């Protein structure tokens, strides 16, 4: 069942992709997608392209996908390391619903770049900076874009 659902959702994402998002995958493993996310216009991430992986568990849609940034990013809800873990309520086990769609997950990740959620952070120091010194946060986020998100998009 998982494969049929994944193929259907992949088709939906390719025929009507979320804004600023490109998806690639290997037909040998449709459970792992490579995502390229262009930093949304007007955000601190504008001008960068971020690579992510989306891994779908064998029991998808009953378990949430796992989404990680493979491009380093300066963000209160994304770990500031090579793991790139994301804190996003829709992906938490207690909030995931089998009716949820991958497209909605990707849109939520994009929206996190537009509007970080500093009250539910993975990086408390960055969340504090976002809340209390927005100018420094923007400067640091843009430096990360320049340093890490100006390279090639992974296929």
C-alpha positions as CSV (number, residue, x, y, z in Angstrom):
1,X,0.0,0.0,0.0
2,X,2.8,2.4,0.9
3,X,4.3,2.3,-2.6
4,X,1.0,3.0,-4.4
5,X,0.4,6.0,-2.1
6,X,4.0,7.2,-2.5
7,X,3.8,7.0,-6.3
8,X,0.4,8.9,-6.3
9,X,1.7,11.6,-4.0
10,X,5.0,11.9,-6.0
11,X,2.8,12.4,-9.1
12,X,0.8,15.2,-7.3
13,X,4.0,16.9,-6.2
14,X,5.5,16.8,-9.7
15,X,2.4,17.9,-11.6
16,X,1.7,20.7,-9.1
17,X,4.9,21.3,-7.0
18,X,4.9,23.4,-3.9
19,X,6.4,26.9,-4.6
20,X,10.2,27.0,-4.7
21,X,10.6,23.2,-4.4
22,X,12.0,20.7,-6.9
23,X,11.9,17.0,-6.2
24,X,14.2,14.3,-7.6
25,X,14.3,10.6,-6.7
26,X,15.7,7.3,-7.9
27,X,13.2,4.8,-9.2
28,X,15.2,2.1,-7.4
29,X,14.1,3.7,-4.1
30,X,10.9,5.8,-4.1
31,X,11.1,6.0,-0.3
32,X,13.9,8.5,-0.5
33,X,13.4,11.9,-2.2
34,X,16.0,14.6,-2.7
35,X,14.4,18.1,-2.4
36,X,15.8,21.4,-3.5
37,X,14.2,24.3,-1.8
38,X,14.9,27.8,-3.0
39,X,15.0,30.3,-0.2
40,X,11.6,32.1,-0.3
41,X,11.7,35.7,-1.5
42,X,11.7,38.2,1.3
43,X,13.1,35.8,3.8
44,X,16.5,35.7,5.3
45,X,17.1,32.7,3.1
46,X,16.4,34.4,-0.2
47,X,19.2,33.7,-2.7
48,X,20.1,30.3,-1.4
49,X,19.2,26.8,-2.5
50,X,18.9,24.2,0.3
51,X,19.1,20.5,-0.2
52,X,16.9,18.3,1.9
53,X,16.2,14.6,2.1
54,X,12.7,13.2,2.6
55,X,12.6,9.6,3.8
56,X,9.4,7.7,3.8
57,X,9.1,4.8,6.3
58,X,7.9,1.4,5.0
59,X,4.6,1.9,6.9
60,X,3.9,5.3,5.4
61,X,1.3,6.9,5.6
62,X,0.8,5.5,9.1
63,X,4.2,7.0,10.2
64,X,5.4,10.4,9.3
65,X,8.2,11.0,6.8
66,X,11.6,12.1,8.1
67,X,12.9,15.4,6.6
68,X,16.4,16.7,7.0
69,X,18.3,19.6,5.7
70,X,21.6,18.4,4.1
71,X,22.6,22.0,3.5
72,X,23.6,23.8,6.7
73,X,21.2,26.5,7.7
74,X,20.9,29.1,10.5
75,X,17.4,28.6,11.9
76,X,15.8,28.2,15.3
77,X,13.9,25.1,14.3
78,X,16.6,23.2,12.4
79,X,19.7,21.8,14.1
80,X,22.8,23.8,13.3
81,X,24.9,20.7,12.3
82,X,25.3,18.1,9.6
83,X,22.2,16.3,10.7
84,X,19.8,19.1,9.8
85,X,16.9,17.8,11.9
86,X,13.7,19.8,11.8
87,X,11.3,20.6,14.6
88,X,8.0,20.8,12.8
89,X,4.7,20.0,14.5
90,X,3.2,18.2,11.5
91,X,6.1,15.7,11.6
92,X,5.8,14.8,15.3
93,X,4.5,11.3,15.9
94,X,1.6,12.6,18.1
95,X,0.5,15.0,15.4
96,X,0.9,12.9,12.3
97,X,-2.3,11.8,10.6
98,X,-2.4,9.2,7.8
99,X,-4.5,11.7,5.8
100,X,-1.5,14.1,5.8
101,X,0.2,14.6,2.5
102,X,3.8,15.0,1.5
103,X,3.0,18.2,-0.4
104,X,1.7,19.7,2.8
105,X,4.9,18.7,4.7
106,X,7.0,20.3,2.0
107,X,4.9,23.5,2.1
108,X,5.2,23.5,6.0
109,X,9.0,23.2,5.7
110,X,9.1,26.1,3.2
111,X,6.8,28.2,5.5
112,X,9.2,27.6,8.4
113,X,11.8,29.5,6.4
114,X,9.4,32.4,6.0
115,X,8.2,32.4,9.6
116,X,10.4,30.5,12.1
117,X,8.7,29.2,15.2
118,X,11.0,30.4,18.0
119,X,8.7,29.1,20.8
120,X,9.3,25.5,19.7
121,X,13.1,25.6,18.9
122,X,15.8,23.0,18.4
123,X,18.4,25.7,18.7
124,X,17.5,27.8,21.8
125,X,20.3,30.3,21.2
126,X,19.2,31.1,17.7
127,X,15.6,31.3,18.8
128,X,16.5,33.8,21.5
129,X,18.4,35.8,18.9
130,X,15.4,35.7,16.5
131,X,13.1,37.0,19.3
132,X,15.4,39.6,20.8
133,X,17.8,40.7,18.1
134,X,16.2,40.2,14.7
135,X,18.9,42.2,12.9
136,X,21.7,39.9,14.2
137,X,19.6,36.8,13.3
138,X,19.0,38.1,9.8
139,X,22.7,38.9,9.4
140,X,23.8,35.4,10.6
141,X,21.2,33.6,8.5
142,X,22.3,35.5,5.4
143,X,26.0,34.6,6.2
144,X,25.0,30.9,6.3
145,X,23.2,31.3,2.9
146,X,26.3,32.8,1.4
147,X,28.6,30.2,3.0
148,X,26.5,27.0,2.5
149,X,23.5,27.5,0.2
150,X,25.1,29.0,-2.9
151,X,26.5,25.7,-4.3
152,X,25.2,23.1,-6.6
153,X,21.8,21.4,-6.2
154,X,22.1,17.7,-5.5
155,X,20.3,15.4,-7.9
